[in-house]
């Protein structure tokens, strides 16, 4: 990982800011459809920035919760696959407080990346 500035997060933020503050208003005047598409693109850049900044810690927390919940180690993908298998088999359901706490935390982390204004 690069130690230099600007960071990837700072670059994504700078590009999104330029597009939001300067390009989008110009496009709105010239072609509202393109202005809308630009707002979609700016939102995608913001999600990428948050994913890069918040994603690794969210993944680590999810991994730790799944290890505790399932009582075994593995990659995040393997642990999620095992949890899905247990849910499909009916081995776990909404009465499992550990499961529900994990799901709440996982969804909270995902929303913080996808749309932090939601909550």
C-alpha distances in whole Angstrom, upper triangle without the diagonal:
4,6,9,12,13,10,10,12,14,15,16,18,20,20,22,24,25,26,28,30,31,31,32,35,36,36,38,40,40,40,39,38,35,34,34,32,30,29,28,26,25,25,22,20,20,20,17,15,17,15,12,13,15,15,13,15,18,18,18,21,22,22,23,26,27,27,30,31,32,32,30,26,24,21,21,23,26,26,27,29,31,32,33,35,37,37,39,41,42,41,39,40,40,42,39,38,35,34,35,33,30,30,31,27,26,27,27,23,23,25,23,21,23,26,26,29,31,31
4,6,8,10,8,9,12,13,13,15,17,18,19,21,22,24,25,27,28,29,29,31,34,34,34,37,39,39,39,38,38,34,34,34,32,29,29,28,25,24,25,23,20,20,21,17,16,17,17,13,14,17,17,16,18,21,21,21,24,25,25,27,29,30,30,33,35,35,36,33,30,28,25,25,26,29,30,30,32,35,35,36,38,40,40,42,44,45,44,42,43,43,45,42,41,38,37,38,35,33,33,33,30,28,30,29,25,25,27,25,22,25,27,26,30,32,33
4,7,9,8,10,12,13,14,16,17,18,20,22,23,24,26,27,28,29,30,32,34,35,36,38,40,40,40,40,39,36,35,35,33,31,30,30,27,25,26,25,21,21,22,19,17,18,18,15,14,17,18,17,18,22,22,22,24,26,26,27,30,31,31,34,36,36,37,35,31,30,27,27,29,31,32,32,35,37,37,38,41,42,42,44,46,47,46,44,44,44,46,43,41,38,38,38,36,33,34,34,30,29,31,29,26,26,28,25,23,26,28,27,30,32,33
4,6,6,9,12,11,12,15,16,16,18,20,21,22,24,25,26,27,28,30,32,33,33,36,38,38,38,38,38,34,33,34,32,29,29,29,26,24,25,24,21,21,22,19,17,19,19,16,15,19,20,19,21,24,24,24,27,29,29,30,33,34,35,37,39,39,40,38,35,33,30,29,31,34,35,35,37,39,39,40,43,44,44,46,49,49,48,46,47,46,48,46,44,41,40,41,38,36,36,36,32,31,32,31,27,28,29,26,24,26,28,27,30,33,33
3,5,8,10,8,9,12,13,12,15,17,17,18,21,22,23,24,25,27,29,30,30,32,35,35,35,35,35,32,30,31,30,26,26,27,24,22,23,22,19,19,20,18,15,17,19,15,15,18,20,20,21,24,25,25,27,29,30,31,33,35,36,38,39,40,41,39,36,35,31,30,32,35,36,35,38,40,40,41,44,45,45,47,49,50,49,46,47,46,48,46,44,41,40,40,38,36,36,35,32,31,32,30,27,27,28,25,23,25,26,25,28,30,31
4,7,8,6,6,10,10,10,12,14,15,15,18,19,20,21,22,24,26,27,28,30,32,32,32,32,32,29,28,28,27,24,24,24,21,19,20,20,16,16,18,16,13,16,17,14,14,17,19,19,21,23,24,25,27,29,30,31,33,35,36,38,39,40,41,39,36,35,31,30,32,35,35,35,37,40,39,40,43,44,44,45,48,49,48,46,46,45,47,45,43,41,40,39,37,35,35,34,31,30,30,29,25,25,26,23,21,23,24,23,26,29,30
4,5,5,6,9,10,10,12,14,15,17,18,20,21,22,23,24,27,28,28,30,33,33,33,32,32,29,28,28,26,23,23,23,20,18,19,18,14,14,16,13,10,13,14,10,10,14,16,16,17,20,21,21,24,25,26,28,30,31,32,34,35,36,37,36,33,31,28,26,28,31,31,31,33,36,35,36,39,40,40,42,45,45,44,42,42,41,44,41,40,37,36,36,34,31,31,31,28,26,27,25,22,22,23,20,18,20,22,21,24,26,28
4,5,5,6,9,10,11,12,14,15,17,18,20,21,21,22,25,26,26,28,31,31,30,30,29,26,25,25,23,20,20,20,17,15,16,15,11,12,13,10,8,11,11,8,9,13,14,14,17,18,19,20,23,24,25,27,28,29,31,33,34,35,36,34,31,29,26,24,25,29,29,28,31,34,33,34,37,38,38,39,42,43,42,40,40,39,42,40,38,36,34,34,32,30,30,29,26,25,25,24,21,20,21,19,16,18,20,20,22,25,26
4,5,5,6,9,10,11,12,14,15,16,18,20,20,21,24,25,25,27,29,30,29,29,28,25,24,24,22,19,19,18,16,14,14,13,10,9,11,8,5,8,9,7,7,10,12,13,15,16,18,19,21,22,24,25,27,28,30,32,32,34,35,34,31,29,26,24,25,29,29,28,30,33,32,33,36,37,36,38,41,41,41,38,38,37,40,38,36,34,33,32,30,28,27,27,24,22,22,21,18,18,18,16,13,15,17,16,19,21,23
4,6,5,6,9,10,10,12,14,15,16,18,19,20,22,24,24,26,28,29,29,28,28,25,23,24,23,19,19,19,17,14,15,15,11,11,13,11,8,11,13,11,10,14,16,17,18,20,21,23,24,26,27,29,30,32,33,35,36,37,39,37,35,33,30,28,29,33,33,31,34,37,36,36,40,41,40,42,45,45,44,42,42,40,43,41,39,37,36,35,33,31,31,30,27,26,26,24,21,21,21,18,16,18,19,18,20,23,24
4,5,5,6,9,10,11,12,14,15,16,17,18,21,22,22,24,26,27,27,26,26,23,22,22,21,17,18,18,15,13,15,14,10,11,13,11,9,12,14,12,12,16,17,18,20,22,23,25,26,27,29,31,32,33,35,37,38,39,40,39,36,34,30,29,29,33,33,32,35,37,37,37,40,42,41,42,45,46,46,43,43,42,45,43,41,39,38,37,35,33,32,31,29,27,27,26,23,22,22,20,17,19,20,20,22,25,26
4,5,5,6,9,10,11,12,14,15,15,16,19,20,20,22,25,25,25,24,23,20,19,19,17,15,14,15,12,10,11,10,6,7,10,8,6,10,11,10,11,14,15,17,19,20,21,23,25,25,27,29,30,31,33,35,36,37,39,37,34,32,29,27,27,31,31,30,32,35,34,34,37,39,38,39,42,43,43,40,40,39,42,40,39,36,35,34,33,30,29,29,26,25,24,23,20,19,19,17,14,15,16,17,19,21,24
4,6,5,6,9,10,10,12,14,14,15,18,19,20,21,24,25,24,23,23,21,19,19,18,15,14,15,12,9,11,11,8,7,10,10,7,10,12,12,11,14,16,18,20,20,22,24,25,26,28,30,31,32,34,36,36,38,39,38,36,34,31,28,29,33,33,31,34,37,35,35,39,40,39,40,44,44,44,41,40,39,42,40,38,36,35,34,32,30,30,28,26,25,24,22,20,19,19,16,14,15,15,15,17,20,22
4,5,5,6,9,10,10,12,13,14,16,18,18,20,22,23,23,23,23,20,18,19,18,15,15,16,14,11,13,14,10,10,14,13,10,13,16,15,15,18,20,22,23,24,26,27,29,30,32,33,34,36,38,39,40,41,43,42,39,37,34,32,33,36,36,35,37,40,39,39,42,44,42,44,47,47,47,45,44,43,46,44,42,40,39,38,36,34,33,32,30,29,28,26,24,23,22,20,18,19,19,19,20,23,25
4,5,5,6,9,10,10,10,12,15,16,16,18,20,21,21,20,20,17,16,17,15,12,12,14,11,8,11,11,8,10,13,12,11,14,16,15,16,19,20,22,24,25,26,28,30,30,32,34,35,36,38,40,40,42,43,42,39,37,34,31,32,36,36,34,36,39,39,38,41,43,42,43,46,47,47,44,44,43,46,44,43,41,39,38,37,35,33,32,31,29,28,27,24,23,22,21,18,18,19,19,21,23,26
4,5,5,6,8,10,10,10,13,15,15,16,19,20,19,18,18,16,14,14,13,10,9,11,8,5,8,9,6,7,10,10,9,12,14,15,15,17,19,22,23,23,25,27,28,29,31,33,33,34,37,38,39,40,42,41,38,36,33,30,31,35,35,33,35,38,37,36,40,41,40,41,44,44,45,42,41,40,43,42,40,39,37,36,34,32,31,30,28,26,25,24,22,20,19,18,15,15,15,16,17,20,22
4,6,5,6,8,9,10,12,14,15,16,18,19,20,19,20,17,14,15,15,12,11,13,11,8,10,12,10,9,13,14,12,14,17,17,17,19,21,24,25,25,27,29,30,31,33,35,35,37,39,41,41,42,44,44,41,39,36,33,34,38,38,35,38,41,39,39,43,44,42,44,47,47,47,45,43,42,45,44,42,40,39,37,36,34,33,31,30,29,27,25,24,23,21,19,18,17,17,17,17,21,23
4,6,5,6,7,9,11,12,13,14,16,17,18,18,19,16,13,15,15,11,12,14,12,9,13,14,11,12,16,16,15,17,20,19,20,22,24,27,28,28,30,32,33,34,36,38,39,40,42,44,44,45,47,46,44,42,38,36,36,40,40,38,40,43,42,42,45,47,45,46,50,50,50,48,46,45,48,47,45,44,42,41,39,38,36,35,33,32,30,29,27,26,24,23,21,20,20,21,21,24,26
4,6,6,5,6,9,10,10,12,14,15,15,14,15,12,10,12,11,7,8,11,9,7,10,12,10,11,15,15,14,17,19,19,20,22,24,27,28,28,30,32,33,33,36,38,38,39,42,43,43,44,47,46,43,41,37,35,35,39,39,37,39,42,41,40,43,45,43,44,48,48,49,46,45,44,47,46,44,43,41,40,38,37,35,34,32,31,29,28,26,25,23,22,20,19,19,20,20,23,26
4,6,6,5,8,10,10,11,14,15,15,14,15,12,10,11,11,8,7,10,9,6,9,12,11,11,14,15,15,17,19,20,20,22,24,27,28,27,29,32,32,33,35,37,37,38,41,42,42,44,46,45,43,41,38,35,35,39,39,36,39,42,40,39,43,44,42,43,47,47,48,45,43,42,45,44,42,41,40,38,37,35,34,32,31,30,28,26,25,23,22,20,19,18,17,18,17,20,23
4,6,6,7,9,11,11,13,15,16,15,17,15,11,13,14,11,10,14,13,10,13,15,14,14,17,18,17,19,22,22,22,24,26,29,30,30,32,35,35,35,38,40,40,41,44,45,45,47,49,48,46,44,41,38,39,42,42,40,42,45,43,43,46,48,46,47,50,50,51,48,47,45,48,47,45,44,43,41,39,38,37,35,34,32,30,29,28,26,24,23,22,21,19,20,19,22,25
4,6,6,7,9,10,12,13,14,14,16,14,11,14,14,11,12,15,14,12,15,17,15,16,20,20,19,22,24,24,25,27,29,31,33,33,35,37,38,38,40,43,43,44,47,48,48,49,52,51,48,46,43,40,40,44,44,42,44,47,46,45,49,50,48,49,53,53,53,51,49,48,51,50,48,47,46,44,43,41,39,38,37,35,33,32,31,29,27,26,24,23,23,23,23,26,28
4,6,5,6,9,10,11,12,12,13,10,8,11,11,8,10,13,11,10,14,15,14,16,19,19,19,22,24,24,25,27,28,31,33,32,34,37,38,38,40,42,43,43,46,48,47,49,51,50,48,45,42,39,39,43,43,41,43,46,45,44,47,49,47,48,51,51,52,50,48,47,50,49,48,47,45,43,42,41,39,38,37,35,33,32,31,29,27,26,24,23,22,24,23,26,29
4,5,5,6,9,10,10,9,11,8,5,8,9,6,7,10,10,9,12,14,14,15,18,19,19,21,23,24,25,26,28,31,32,31,33,36,37,36,39,41,41,42,45,46,46,47,50,49,47,45,41,38,38,42,42,39,41,44,43,42,45,47,45,45,49,49,50,48,46,45,48,47,46,45,43,41,40,39,37,36,35,33,31,30,29,27,25,25,23,21,20,22,21,23,26
4,5,5,6,9,10,9,12,10,7,10,12,10,10,14,14,13,15,18,17,18,21,22,22,24,26,27,28,29,31,34,35,34,36,39,39,39,42,44,44,45,48,49,49,50,53,52,50,48,45,42,42,45,45,43,45,48,46,45,48,50,48,48,52,52,53,50,49,47,50,50,48,48,46,44,43,42,39,38,37,36,33,32,32,30,28,27,25,24,22,24,22,25,28
4,5,5,6,8,9,12,10,8,11,13,10,12,15,15,14,17,19,19,20,23,24,24,26,28,29,30,32,33,36,37,37,38,41,42,42,44,47,47,47,50,52,51,53,55,54,52,50,46,44,43,47,47,45,46,50,48,47,50,52,50,51,54,54,56,53,51,50,53,53,51,50,48,46,46,44,42,41,40,39,36,35,34,32,30,30,28,26,25,27,26,28,31
4,5,5,5,6,8,6,5,9,9,8,10,13,13,13,16,18,18,19,22,23,23,25,27,28,29,31,32,35,37,36,37,40,41,40,43,45,45,46,49,50,50,51,54,53,50,48,44,42,41,45,45,43,44,47,46,45,48,50,48,48,52,52,53,51,49,48,51,51,50,49,47,45,44,43,40,39,39,37,35,34,33,31,29,29,27,25,24,26,25,27,30
4,6,5,4,7,7,4,8,10,9,10,13,14,14,16,18,19,20,22,24,24,26,28,29,30,31,32,36,37,36,38,41,41,41,43,46,45,46,49,50,49,51,54,53,51,49,45,42,42,46,46,43,44,48,46,44,48,50,47,48,51,51,53,50,48,47,50,50,49,48,46,44,44,42,40,38,38,37,34,33,33,31,28,28,27,24,23,25,24,26,29
4,6,6,10,10,8,11,13,13,14,17,17,17,20,22,22,23,26,27,28,29,31,33,33,35,36,39,41,40,41,44,45,44,47,49,49,50,53,54,53,55,57,57,55,52,49,46,46,49,50,47,48,51,50,48,52,53,51,51,55,55,57,54,52,50,54,54,52,52,50,48,47,46,44,42,42,40,38,37,37,34,32,32,30,28,27,29,27,29,32
4,7,9,8,8,12,13,12,14,17,17,18,20,22,22,24,26,27,28,30,32,33,34,36,37,40,41,40,42,45,46,45,48,50,50,50,53,55,54,55,58,57,55,52,49,46,45,49,50,47,48,52,50,48,52,54,51,51,55,55,57,55,53,51,55,55,54,53,51,49,49,47,45,44,43,41,39,38,38,35,33,33,32,29,28,30,29,31,34
4,5,5,6,9,10,11,13,15,15,17,19,20,21,23,25,26,27,29,30,32,33,34,35,38,40,39,40,43,44,43,45,48,48,48,51,53,52,53,56,55,53,50,47,44,43,47,47,44,45,49,47,45,49,51,48,48,52,52,54,52,50,49,52,52,51,51,48,46,46,45,42,41,41,39,36,36,36,33,31,32,30,27,26,29,28,29,33
4,5,5,6,9,10,11,13,14,15,17,19,20,21,23,24,26,27,29,30,32,33,33,37,38,37,38,41,41,41,43,46,45,46,49,50,49,50,53,53,51,48,45,42,41,45,45,42,43,47,45,43,46,48,46,46,50,50,51,49,47,46,49,49,48,48,45,43,43,42,39,38,38,37,34,33,33,31,28,29,27,25,24,26,25,26,29
4,5,5,6,9,10,11,13,14,16,17,19,20,21,23,25,26,27,29,31,31,32,35,37,35,36,40,40,39,41,44,44,44,47,48,47,48,51,50,49,46,43,40,39,42,43,40,41,44,43,40,44,46,43,43,47,47,49,47,45,44,47,47,47,46,43,42,42,40,38,37,37,35,32,32,32,29,27,28,26,23,23,26,25,25,29
4,5,5,6,9,10,10,12,14,15,16,18,20,21,22,24,25,27,29,30,30,33,35,34,35,38,39,38,40,43,43,43,46,48,47,48,50,50,47,45,41,39,38,41,42,39,40,44,42,40,44,46,43,43,47,48,49,47,45,44,48,48,47,46,43,42,42,40,37,37,37,34,32,32,31,28,27,27,25,22,22,25,24,25,29
4,5,5,6,9,10,10,12,14,15,17,19,20,21,23,24,26,27,28,29,32,34,33,34,37,38,37,39,42,42,42,45,47,46,47,50,49,47,45,41,38,38,41,42,39,40,44,42,40,44,46,43,44,47,47,49,46,45,43,47,46,45,45,42,41,40,39,36,35,35,33,31,30,30,27,25,25,23,21,20,23,22,23,27
4,5,5,6,9,10,11,13,14,15,17,19,20,21,23,25,26,27,27,31,32,30,32,35,35,34,37,40,39,39,43,44,43,44,47,46,45,42,39,36,35,39,39,36,37,41,39,37,41,42,40,40,44,44,46,43,41,40,43,43,42,42,39,37,37,36,33,32,32,30,28,28,27,24,22,23,21,18,18,20,20,20,24
4,5,5,6,9,10,11,13,14,15,17,19,20,21,23,25,25,25,29,31,29,30,34,34,33,36,38,38,38,41,43,42,43,46,45,43,40,37,34,33,37,37,34,35,39,37,36,39,41,39,39,43,43,44,42,41,40,43,43,42,41,39,37,37,35,33,32,32,30,27,27,27,24,22,23,20,18,18,21,21,21,25
4,5,5,6,9,10,10,12,14,15,16,18,20,21,23,24,24,28,29,28,30,33,33,33,35,38,38,38,41,43,42,43,46,45,43,40,37,34,33,37,37,35,36,40,38,37,40,42,40,40,44,44,46,43,42,41,44,43,42,41,39,38,37,35,33,32,32,30,27,27,26,23,22,22,20,17,17,20,20,21,25
4,5,5,6,9,10,11,12,14,15,17,18,20,21,22,23,26,28,26,28,31,31,31,33,36,35,36,39,41,40,41,44,43,41,39,36,33,32,36,36,33,35,38,36,35,39,40,38,39,42,42,44,41,39,38,41,41,40,39,37,35,34,33,30,29,29,27,25,24,23,21,19,19,17,15,14,16,16,18,21
4,5,5,6,9,10,11,12,14,15,16,19,20,21,21,24,26,24,26,29,29,28,31,34,33,33,36,38,37,38,41,40,38,36,33,30,29,33,33,30,32,35,33,32,35,37,35,35,39,39,40,38,36,35,39,38,37,36,34,32,32,31,28,27,27,25,22,22,22,19,17,18,15,13,13,16,16,17,20
4,5,5,6,9,10,11,12,14,15,17,19,20,20,23,25,24,25,28,29,28,30,33,33,33,36,38,37,38,41,40,38,35,32,29,28,32,33,30,32,35,34,32,36,38,36,36,40,40,41,39,38,37,40,40,39,37,35,34,33,31,29,29,28,25,23,23,22,19,18,18,16,13,14,17,18,19,22
4,5,5,6,9,10,11,13,14,15,17,18,19,22,24,23,24,27,28,28,30,32,33,33,36,38,37,38,41,40,38,36,32,29,29,33,33,31,33,36,34,33,37,38,37,38,41,41,42,39,38,37,40,39,38,37,35,33,33,31,29,28,27,25,23,22,21,19,17,17,14,13,13,15,15,17,21
4,5,5,6,9,10,11,12,14,15,16,17,20,21,20,22,25,25,25,27,30,29,30,33,35,34,35,38,37,35,33,30,27,27,30,30,28,30,33,31,30,34,35,33,34,38,38,39,36,35,33,37,36,34,33,31,30,29,27,25,24,23,21,19,19,18,15,14,13,11,9,9,12,12,14,17
4,5,5,6,9,10,10,12,14,15,15,18,20,19,20,23,24,23,25,28,28,28,31,33,33,34,36,35,33,31,27,24,24,28,28,25,27,30,29,28,32,33,32,32,36,36,37,35,34,33,36,35,34,33,30,29,29,27,24,24,23,21,19,19,17,14,14,14,11,9,11,13,15,16,19
4,5,5,6,9,10,11,12,14,14,17,19,19,20,23,24,24,26,28,29,29,32,34,34,35,37,36,33,31,27,25,25,29,29,27,29,32,31,30,34,35,34,35,38,39,39,37,36,35,38,37,36,34,32,31,30,28,26,26,24,22,21,20,18,16,15,15,11,11,12,14,16,18,20
4,5,5,6,9,10,11,12,13,16,17,17,19,21,22,22,24,27,27,28,30,32,32,33,36,35,32,31,27,24,25,29,28,26,29,32,30,30,33,35,33,34,38,38,38,35,34,33,36,35,33,32,30,29,27,26,24,23,21,20,18,17,15,14,13,11,9,9,9,10,12,14,17
4,5,5,6,9,10,10,10,14,15,14,16,19,19,19,21,24,24,25,27,29,29,30,32,31,29,27,24,21,21,25,25,22,25,28,26,26,29,31,29,31,34,34,34,32,31,30,33,32,30,29,27,26,25,22,21,20,19,16,15,15,13,10,10,9,6,6,8,10,12,13,16
4,5,5,6,9,10,10,12,15,14,15,18,19,19,21,23,24,25,27,29,29,30,32,31,28,26,23,20,20,24,24,22,25,28,27,26,30,31,30,31,35,35,35,33,32,32,35,33,32,30,28,27,26,24,22,22,20,18,17,17,14,12,13,12,8,9,11,13,16,17,19
4,5,5,6,8,10,12,14,14,15,18,19,20,22,24,24,26,28,29,30,31,33,32,29,27,24,21,22,26,26,24,27,30,29,29,32,33,32,34,37,37,37,35,34,33,36,34,33,31,29,28,27,24,24,23,21,19,18,17,14,13,14,12,9,10,12,12,15,17,19
4,5,5,6,7,10,11,11,13,15,16,17,19,21,21,23,25,26,27,28,30,29,27,25,22,20,21,24,24,22,25,27,26,26,30,31,30,31,35,35,34,32,31,30,33,31,29,27,26,25,23,21,20,19,17,15,15,14,11,10,10,8,5,8,9,9,13,14,16
4,6,5,5,8,10,9,10,13,14,14,16,19,19,20,22,24,25,26,28,27,24,22,19,16,17,21,21,19,22,24,23,23,27,28,27,29,32,32,32,29,29,28,31,29,28,26,24,24,22,19,19,18,16,14,14,13,10,9,11,9,6,8,11,12,15,16,17
4,6,6,7,10,11,11,13,15,16,17,19,21,22,23,25,26,27,29,27,24,23,19,17,18,22,22,21,23,26,25,26,29,30,30,31,34,35,34,32,32,31,34,32,30,28,26,26,25,22,22,21,19,17,17,16,13,12,14,12,9,12,14,14,18,19,20
4,6,7,8,10,12,13,14,16,17,19,20,22,23,25,26,27,29,28,25,24,21,18,20,24,23,22,25,27,26,27,30,31,31,33,35,36,35,32,32,31,34,31,29,27,26,26,24,21,21,21,18,16,17,15,12,13,14,11,9,12,14,13,17,18,19
4,6,6,6,9,10,11,12,14,16,17,18,20,22,22,24,26,25,23,21,19,16,18,21,20,19,23,24,23,24,27,28,27,30,32,32,31,29,29,28,30,28,26,23,22,22,20,18,18,17,14,13,13,12,8,9,11,8,7,11,12,11,15,16,16
4,6,5,6,9,10,10,12,14,15,16,18,20,21,22,23,22,20,18,15,13,15,18,17,16,19,21,20,21,24,25,25,27,29,30,29,27,27,26,29,26,25,22,21,21,19,16,16,16,13,11,13,12,8,8,11,10,7,11,13,13,17,18,18
4,5,5,6,9,10,10,12,14,15,16,19,20,21,22,21,18,16,13,12,14,17,16,16,19,21,20,22,25,25,25,28,30,30,29,27,28,27,29,27,25,22,21,22,20,17,18,18,15,13,15,15,11,12,15,13,11,14,17,17,20,21,21
4,5,5,6,9,10,11,12,14,15,17,18,20,21,20,18,17,15,13,16,18,17,17,20,21,20,22,25,25,25,28,30,30,28,26,26,26,28,25,23,20,20,20,17,15,16,16,12,12,14,13,9,11,14,12,11,15,17,16,19,20,19
4,5,5,6,9,10,11,12,14,16,16,18,20,19,17,16,14,11,14,16,15,14,18,19,17,19,22,22,22,25,27,27,26,23,23,22,24,22,20,18,17,17,15,12,13,13,9,8,10,10,6,8,11,10,9,12,15,14,17,17,17
4,5,5,6,9,10,10,12,14,15,16,18,16,14,13,10,8,10,13,12,11,15,16,15,17,20,20,20,23,25,25,24,22,23,23,25,22,21,18,16,17,16,12,13,14,11,9,12,12,9,10,13,13,12,14,17,17,21,20,20
4,5,5,6,9,10,11,13,14,15,16,15,13,12,10,8,12,14,12,13,16,17,16,19,21,21,22,25,26,26,25,23,24,24,25,22,21,17,17,18,16,13,15,15,12,11,14,14,11,13,16,15,15,18,20,19,23,23,22
4,5,5,6,9,10,11,12,14,15,15,13,14,13,10,14,15,13,13,17,17,16,18,21,20,20,24,25,25,23,21,21,21,22,19,17,14,14,15,12,10,12,12,9,8,12,12,9,12,15,14,14,17,19,18,21,21,20
4,5,5,6,9,10,10,12,14,13,12,12,11,8,11,12,10,9,13,14,12,14,17,17,17,20,22,21,20,17,18,18,20,17,16,13,12,13,11,8,9,11,8,6,10,11,9,11,14,14,14,16,19,18,21,20,19
4,6,5,6,9,10,10,12,11,9,8,8,5,9,10,8,9,12,12,12,14,17,17,17,20,21,22,20,18,20,20,21,18,17,14,13,15,14,10,12,14,12,10,14,15,13,14,17,17,17,19,22,22,25,24,23
4,5,5,6,9,10,10,10,9,10,10,9,13,13,10,12,15,14,13,17,19,18,19,22,23,23,20,18,20,20,21,17,16,13,13,15,13,10,13,14,12,11,15,16,14,16,19,19,19,22,24,23,26,25,24
4,5,5,6,8,10,11,11,12,12,10,13,13,10,11,14,13,11,15,17,16,16,19,20,20,18,15,16,16,17,14,13,9,9,11,9,6,10,11,9,9,13,14,13,15,18,18,19,21,23,22,25,24,22
4,5,5,6,8,8,8,9,10,8,10,10,6,8,11,10,8,11,13,12,13,17,17,17,15,13,15,16,17,13,13,10,9,12,11,8,10,13,11,10,14,15,14,16,19,19,20,22,24,24,27,25,24
4,6,5,5,5,5,8,10,9,12,11,7,10,13,11,10,14,15,14,16,19,19,19,17,15,18,19,19,15,15,12,12,15,14,11,14,16,14,14,17,19,17,19,22,22,23,25,27,27,30,28,27
4,6,5,7,9,11,13,13,15,14,11,13,15,13,12,16,17,15,16,20,20,19,16,14,17,17,17,13,13,9,10,13,12,10,13,15,14,14,18,19,18,20,23,23,24,26,28,27,30,28,27
4,6,8,10,12,14,13,15,13,10,11,13,11,9,13,14,11,13,16,16,15,13,11,13,14,14,10,10,7,7,10,10,8,11,14,13,13,16,18,17,19,22,23,23,25,27,26,29,27,26
4,6,8,10,12,12,13,11,8,10,11,8,7,11,11,10,12,15,14,14,11,11,14,15,16,12,13,10,9,13,13,11,13,16,16,15,18,20,20,21,24,25,25,27,29,29,32,30,28
4,7,10,13,13,15,13,10,13,14,11,11,15,15,13,15,18,17,18,14,14,17,19,18,14,15,12,12,16,16,14,16,19,18,18,21,23,22,23,26,27,28,29,32,31,34,33,31
4,7,10,11,13,10,8,12,13,10,11,15,14,13,16,19,18,19,16,16,19,21,21,17,18,15,15,18,18,15,18,21,19,18,22,24,22,23,27,27,27,29,32,31,35,33,32
4,7,9,11,9,7,11,12,11,12,15,16,16,18,20,20,21,19,18,21,23,23,20,20,17,16,20,19,16,18,21,19,18,21,23,21,22,26,26,25,27,30,30,34,32,31
4,6,8,6,6,9,10,10,12,14,15,15,18,20,20,22,19,19,22,24,25,21,22,18,18,21,20,17,18,21,19,17,21,23,20,21,25,25,24,26,29,29,33,32,31
4,5,5,6,9,10,11,12,14,15,17,18,20,21,23,21,20,23,24,26,23,23,19,18,21,20,16,18,20,18,16,19,21,18,18,22,22,21,23,26,27,30,29,29
4,6,5,6,8,10,11,12,14,15,16,18,20,21,20,18,20,21,23,20,21,17,16,18,17,13,14,17,15,12,15,17,15,15,18,19,18,19,23,23,27,26,25
4,6,5,6,9,10,11,12,14,15,16,18,20,19,18,20,22,24,21,22,19,17,19,19,15,15,18,17,14,16,19,17,16,19,20,19,20,23,24,28,26,27
4,5,5,6,9,10,10,12,14,15,16,18,17,17,19,21,23,20,22,19,16,19,20,16,16,20,19,16,19,21,19,19,22,24,22,23,27,28,31,29,29
4,5,5,6,9,10,11,12,14,15,17,15,14,17,18,20,17,18,15,13,16,16,12,13,17,16,13,16,19,17,17,21,22,21,22,25,26,29,28,27
4,5,5,6,9,10,10,12,14,15,14,13,15,17,19,16,17,15,12,14,15,11,11,15,14,11,14,17,15,15,18,20,19,20,23,24,27,25,25
4,5,5,6,9,10,11,12,14,14,14,16,18,20,18,19,17,14,17,18,15,14,18,18,15,17,20,19,18,21,23,22,22,25,27,30,28,28
4,5,5,6,9,10,10,12,11,11,14,17,18,16,18,15,13,16,17,14,14,18,18,16,18,21,20,20,23,25,24,25,28,29,32,29,29
4,5,5,6,9,10,11,9,8,11,13,15,12,14,12,9,12,14,11,11,15,15,13,15,18,18,18,21,23,22,23,25,26,29,27,26
4,5,5,6,9,10,10,9,11,13,16,14,16,15,11,14,16,13,12,16,17,14,15,19,19,18,20,23,22,22,25,26,29,26,26
4,5,5,6,9,9,10,12,15,17,15,18,16,13,16,18,16,15,19,20,18,19,22,22,21,24,27,26,26,29,30,33,30,30
4,6,5,6,5,6,9,12,14,12,15,14,11,14,16,14,14,18,19,17,19,22,22,22,24,27,27,27,29,30,33,30,29
4,5,5,6,5,7,10,12,11,14,13,10,12,15,13,12,16,17,16,17,20,21,20,22,25,25,25,27,28,30,27,27
4,5,8,8,9,13,15,14,17,17,14,16,19,17,15,19,21,19,19,23,24,22,24,27,27,27,29,30,32,29,29
4,6,8,10,14,15,14,18,17,15,17,20,19,18,21,23,21,22,26,26,25,28,30,30,30,32,33,36,33,32
4,5,7,10,11,11,15,15,13,15,18,17,16,19,21,20,21,24,26,25,27,30,30,30,31,33,34,31,31
4,7,11,11,10,13,13,11,14,17,16,16,19,21,20,21,24,25,25,27,29,30,30,32,33,35,32,31
4,7,8,6,10,10,8,10,13,12,12,15,17,17,18,21,22,22,24,26,27,27,29,29,31,28,27
4,5,6,9,10,8,8,12,12,11,14,16,16,17,19,21,21,22,25,26,26,27,28,29,26,25
4,5,7,9,7,6,10,11,10,12,15,15,15,17,20,20,21,23,25,25,25,26,27,24,22
4,6,9,8,8,11,13,12,14,16,17,18,20,22,23,24,26,28,28,28,28,30,26,25
4,6,5,6,9,10,11,12,14,15,17,18,20,21,23,24,26,27,28,27,29,26,24
4,5,5,6,9,10,10,12,14,15,16,18,20,21,22,25,25,26,25,27,24,22
4,5,5,6,9,10,11,12,14,15,17,18,20,21,23,24,25,25,27,24,22
4,5,5,6,9,10,10,12,14,15,16,18,20,21,22,23,23,25,23,21
4,5,5,6,9,10,11,12,14,15,16,18,20,21,21,21,23,20,18
4,6,5,6,9,10,11,12,14,15,17,19,20,20,20,22,19,17
4,5,5,6,9,10,11,12,14,15,17,18,19,19,21,19,18
4,5,5,6,8,10,10,12,14,16,16,17,17,20,17,16
4,6,5,6,9,10,11,12,15,15,16,15,17,14,13
4,6,5,6,9,10,11,13,14,15,14,16,15,13
4,5,5,6,9,10,11,12,14,14,17,15,14
4,5,5,6,9,10,10,11,12,14,12,11
4,5,5,6,9,10,10,9,12,10,9
4,5,5,7,9,10,9,13,12,11
4,5,5,6,8,9,12,11,12
4,5,5,5,6,9,7,8
4,6,6,4,8,8,8
4,6,6,10,10,12
4,6,9,9,11
4,6,6,8
4,5,7
4,6
4
